[in-house]
Amino acid sequence: MEESHKKILQRNRTNLVRDLDPSNLYDGLLEKGVFTQDMIDEIKSSGTRRDQARQLVRDLETRGSRAFPLFLECLQETGQHRLAELLQDGAPAVQIQPATPTQVVRPVVQPLPVSPPMDVDKQRKDDVPVYPIQRPSTTPSPSPEREYIRPRPTGRTRRDSIQSYKMDANPCGHCLIINNVEFEPKTDLSNRKGSNIDCDKLERRFKALNFIVEVKTNLKQKQIKHGLSALSKKDHSQYDCCVVIILSHGTEVNHNRFPGAVYGVDGQHVPVQHITNYLNGQHCPSLQGKPKLFFIQACGGGEKDTGFEVSPDEVEPSIGGADDQTDAIPMSSSSDSLSTSDELDARATLPTPSDILVSYSTFPGYVSWRDTQSGSWYVETLDRILDENAATDDLVTILMMVNNEVSQNSANGLYKQMPGSFNFLRKRLYFQTQA
């Protein structure tokens, strides 16, 4: 969209949010190709009429040079003439041209010689011809994303990829922890005993990883949104990463793409897909191309996973002593009779924007477990594995280690838990660690 049209929308955002009726526009915007059906479904799921209007205006700015005049046409066609006149005032005239297909030029791919696998190393040293990647003849403009090839550290060997995210800013970035423990009685949601232990562990851990950590406790729905909005409005230009950690009750919600939501202490929920949207490239430009990490320990009802039988060789015993049994209790006569120190946790969801990773304490739709004395299985394991492996392993590898260890636990000798992450990062991510 033309910069002048963006400024007109931004200047009139208050009037649009207050007066726009999005429901009358959806058919026209879809028919004219301004939005896809998925985008319209996502706008509809954003909440009230005002929320939908706000999201529609935000999304409109990303839809190319034809979006603004087509939006004006839709306003006129649906009788919203006052808003159309308001936006036309001072707007340069635009002639709508039909979209023309872009010719796709496919590069010619030359095959490499085929050789037995055992000869690969030898041929690399000798006579294998190397075919350079074909690139356009014009010099491309520098990418706004900062490429970073991590130098190999001395001492312990670190497995580096060709590309990894730049993670050497000091401090590395902001880390917001929302810790909801005490819920209002009217919500019928139990207090989350043991969550403060999780919060303390993660606060110390991310401070050790050189993040600016801010902890907010017992937030209502609007306060959660306000905290995320404030984080998105910060200038992250001098930082390399941003982290959001949410410890709360969770639930499933009606959705067009991504299930799951977390509760405020007032019993009102915030969809996880909206949580991630606060920091995506559209709403937080200073984090474009930088990793945005979300860790969700959300407790709530759901299916209990009883697991399945495997060979003894597939099960690795936990390392340590008697304390490892804190979350695993003996089988009782009733499979639904749980230890008073074990409580249910988490449903989850996933986002799609690039450079985002969302890690959840459990597989979507299933419960996870939290011990009221030592904290949740997920956070306890994540904290320890970060401590032991952040100096040598990237984040995705670390999360696989967490998955494996948590999957070995059992509650009541019966119930299992499987954490998971939805990874939309484009490079490896190594945290800063002390030498």
Summary of the structure (lengths in Angstrom):
residues: 435
radius of gyration: 25.5
end to end distance: 47.3
largest distance: 77.0
contacts: 1290
relative contact order: 0.11
helix: 33%
strand: 16%
